[in-house]
Amino acid sequence: MKNKVCSIRDPRLRQIRENLRRIIAFPVQEKIDSLKWIIINNYKDSKDTPSEVKERLRNLESSLKKSTIVCPICHYKGIKRDVFYNSLLKEWYCTDCVRIIRDGYYLVLEKKSKGEWIDSGYPEEYALSFL
């Protein structure tokens, strides 16, 4: 699968997308919050072992991060945002973060062409995966 942008222009379809994301995101976030509350309270009143609680929490957070709802960069729960699928990283990103990464990459290319110094730690392969 190639990199794809999922953008919806029709206002009615946007509303349907937003409602579906809410239907998914809010119950998952409530469950995550309840598991975190169990951990904070030292697993009191929990039938599960600490490792089971932590595993369920990791699974829920991982599932939410892999969805189109949460951007792995800004962690914004983008109910209303369009998203970009990075096929190399196999993750969905909000288009705002993608634009920032692309703009940064083009600035680095411009600096390189002028012979300016570029930090050796710049993640060029990562940035290229968003083009």
Secondary structure, DSSP 8 states (H G I E B T S, - for coil): ---EEE----HHHHHHHHHHHHHHHHHHHHHHHHHHHHHHTTTTT-SS-HHHHHHHHHHHHHHHHHSSSB-TTT--B-SS--EEEETTTTEEEEHHHHHHHHHHHHHHHHHHHTT----TT--HHHHHTT-
